[in-house]
Amino acid sequence: FGDDRVAEAMAMASRAPLDLRVNALKAKREKVQASLKHLGAEPTPWSPLGLRITLSADARNPGIHAEEDFIKGAIEVQDEGSQLAALFTAAKPGEQVIDLCAGAGGKTLALAAMMGGKGRLIATDADKRQLAPIHERLSRAGVHNAEIRTPKGDADPLADIKASADLVVIDAPCTGTGTWRRNPDAKWRMRPGALEIRLKDQAEVLERAAGLVKPGGRIAYITCSVLQPENGDQIRAFVARHPEFAVQPPEQTATVLWDKAEAFAEAALQTPEGWLMTPRRTGTDGFFVSVLKKA
């Protein structure tokens, strides 16, 4: 971050707000905001689906999981940066979409809402333990077009899919440096060699995604990291190995933000490889997003 490194680090040490994503399959943001008025919920600055509850440094998190809107699947807890990352994938109804590192399903749920229940959504993860909560979350959210593929032994759960996906989303395993304001102790728990392990994991999952995308399809590569080796460097290395892929310019991906695209472009950090959001610049967690299109 150059001369901005102190300001960026200070922002990463501040208290993060509680961000919610309104599930478009079940509710409208205005209605949910009204029902959560007692918690001080306000629209997020960028995401058209977000609500934000600002918390003081010593405040306790409100019991969102006990709210009727949460129980009925109208809202999910999701940082605005993560919401924007999902929007930048431009998942559309009728597409075949693969969430390659689905984990607990946060982005899977967002993708399903963007697809409006139409098309084929496949969620999987190399670590089947991470997938445990996804079934209940999908049910609560009213998602009916998602297929969960749990790894079994050495068998590839996506063996039947070869160069046919419209979109492969990679919520990549990373150091998580962008989430330090939510997990302050994480900066001291990072072990020597952790970055190198993550870089290897990211390169492997990008290689896997390359074989799943059809001509004209795209890969959305996402990290919750602010480290260049995990972000721009990783994308440049991938494109060097796969010249059939090209990075979509950030200004093209920003069109999903409608009237806020120009303001977002001034706030976020644009690079030739994609967008970088940070607590200081965008008021979100640290997220990097790159969209790659296959010729």
Solvent accessible surface area in square Angstrom, and as a share of the most:
residue,aa,sasa,rsa
1,F,92,0.38
2,G,47,0.45
3,D,144,0.75
4,D,49,0.25
5,R,149,0.54
6,V,98,0.56
7,A,40,0.31
8,E,1,0.01
9,A,57,0.44
10,M,136,0.61
11,A,21,0.16
12,M,20,0.09
13,A,83,0.64
14,S,53,0.34
15,R,85,0.31
16,A,7,0.05
17,P,14,0.09
18,L,19,0.09
19,D,2,0.01
20,L,0,0.00
21,R,4,0.01
22,V,2,0.01
23,N,3,0.01
24,A,59,0.46
25,L,59,0.29
26,K,98,0.41
27,A,21,0.16
28,K,149,0.63
29,R,49,0.18
30,E,125,0.56
31,K,154,0.65
32,V,3,0.02
33,Q,47,0.21
34,A,71,0.55
35,S,56,0.36
36,L,0,0.00
37,K,160,0.68
38,H,123,0.55
39,L,44,0.22
40,G,45,0.43
41,A,4,0.03
42,E,101,0.45
43,P,59,0.37
44,T,2,0.01
45,P,66,0.41
46,W,34,0.12
47,S,0,0.00
48,P,33,0.21
49,L,41,0.20
50,G,0,0.00
51,L,0,0.00
52,R,35,0.13
53,I,6,0.03
54,T,110,0.64
55,L,24,0.12
56,S,67,0.43
57,A,91,0.71
58,D,130,0.67
59,A,35,0.27
60,R,221,0.81
61,N,101,0.52
62,P,30,0.19
63,G,53,0.51
64,I,4,0.02
65,H,124,0.55
66,A,82,0.63
67,E,37,0.16
68,E,107,0.48
69,D,28,0.14
70,F,21,0.09
71,I,106,0.54
72,K,119,0.51
73,G,0,0.00
74,A,9,0.07
75,I,0,0.00
76,E,6,0.03
77,V,60,0.34
78,Q,15,0.06
79,D,16,0.08
80,E,0,0.00
81,G,0,0.00
82,S,11,0.07
83,Q,2,0.01
84,L,0,0.00
85,A,0,0.00
86,A,2,0.01
87,L,18,0.09
88,F,3,0.01
89,T,0,0.00
90,A,32,0.25
91,A,7,0.06
92,K,104,0.44
93,P,77,0.48
94,G,56,0.54
95,E,24,0.11
96,Q,27,0.12
97,V,0,0.00
98,I,0,0.00
99,D,1,0.00
100,L,2,0.01
101,C,23,0.14
102,A,10,0.07
103,G,13,0.13
104,A,40,0.31
105,G,0,0.00
106,G,24,0.23
107,K,15,0.06
108,T,0,0.00
109,L,3,0.01
110,A,5,0.04
111,L,1,0.00
112,A,0,0.00
113,A,11,0.08
114,M,39,0.17
115,M,0,0.00
116,G,38,0.37
117,G,39,0.37
118,K,133,0.56
119,G,35,0.34
120,R,94,0.34
121,L,0,0.00
122,I,0,0.00
123,A,0,0.00
124,T,0,0.00
125,D,18,0.09
126,A,92,0.71
127,D,40,0.21
128,K,118,0.50
129,R,186,0.68
130,Q,94,0.42
131,L,4,0.02
132,A,74,0.58
133,P,60,0.38
134,I,0,0.00
135,H,102,0.46
136,E,103,0.46
137,R,41,0.15
138,L,11,0.06
139,S,84,0.54
140,R,38,0.14
141,A,3,0.02
142,G,22,0.21
143,V,15,0.08
144,H,171,0.77
145,N,25,0.13
146,A,27,0.21
147,E,67,0.30
148,I,38,0.19
149,R,33,0.12
150,T,52,0.30
151,P,22,0.14
152,K,157,0.66
153,G,79,0.75
154,D,155,0.80
155,A,68,0.53
156,D,73,0.38
157,P,31,0.20
158,L,2,0.01
159,A,57,0.44
160,D,96,0.50
161,I,7,0.03
162,K,153,0.65
163,A,46,0.35
164,S,51,0.33
165,A,0,0.00
166,D,26,0.13
167,L,0,0.00
168,V,0,0.00
169,V,0,0.00
170,I,0,0.00
171,D,42,0.22
172,A,6,0.05
173,P,42,0.26
174,C,18,0.11
175,T,23,0.13
176,G,13,0.13
177,T,2,0.01
178,G,0,0.00
179,T,24,0.14
180,W,55,0.19
181,R,21,0.07
182,R,86,0.31
183,N,64,0.33
184,P,74,0.47
185,D,72,0.37
186,A,20,0.15
187,K,71,0.30
188,W,195,0.68
189,R,147,0.54
190,M,71,0.32
191,R,194,0.71
192,P,138,0.87
193,G,36,0.35
194,A,26,0.20
195,L,42,0.21
196,E,108,0.48
197,I,109,0.55
198,R,89,0.32
199,L,47,0.23
200,K,128,0.54
201,D,40,0.21
202,Q,0,0.00
203,A,27,0.21
204,E,92,0.41
205,V,17,0.10
206,L,0,0.00
207,E,71,0.32
208,R,76,0.28
209,A,0,0.00
210,A,9,0.07
211,G,45,0.44
212,L,12,0.06
213,V,0,0.00
214,K,74,0.31
215,P,90,0.57
216,G,37,0.36
217,G,1,0.01
218,R,25,0.09
219,I,0,0.00
220,A,0,0.00
221,Y,0,0.00
222,I,0,0.00
223,T,0,0.00
224,C,32,0.19
225,S,0,0.00
226,V,21,0.12
227,L,55,0.28
228,Q,87,0.39
229,P,51,0.32
230,E,0,0.00
231,N,4,0.02
232,G,2,0.02
233,D,53,0.28
234,Q,13,0.06
235,I,1,0.00
236,R,115,0.42
237,A,42,0.33
238,F,0,0.00
239,V,42,0.24
240,A,83,0.64
241,R,107,0.39
242,H,33,0.15
243,P,112,0.70
244,E,67,0.30
245,F,3,0.01
246,A,62,0.48
247,V,37,0.21
248,Q,43,0.19
249,P,52,0.33
250,P,10,0.07
251,E,106,0.48
252,Q,98,0.44
253,T,14,0.08
254,A,3,0.02
255,T,91,0.53
256,V,33,0.19
257,L,2,0.01
258,W,162,0.57
259,D,129,0.67
260,K,64,0.27
261,A,24,0.19
262,E,133,0.60
263,A,52,0.40
264,F,0,0.00
265,A,31,0.24
266,E,139,0.62
267,A,23,0.18
268,A,5,0.04
269,L,59,0.29
270,Q,78,0.35
271,T,36,0.21
272,P,112,0.70
273,E,11,0.05
274,G,3,0.03
275,W,2,0.01
276,L,15,0.07
277,M,0,0.00
278,T,1,0.00
279,P,11,0.07
280,R,104,0.38
281,R,67,0.24
282,T,7,0.04
283,G,25,0.24
284,T,0,0.00
285,D,3,0.02
286,G,0,0.00
287,F,13,0.05
288,F,3,0.01
289,V,2,0.01
290,S,1,0.01
291,V,4,0.02
292,L,0,0.00
293,K,93,0.39
294,K,34,0.14
295,A,101,0.78
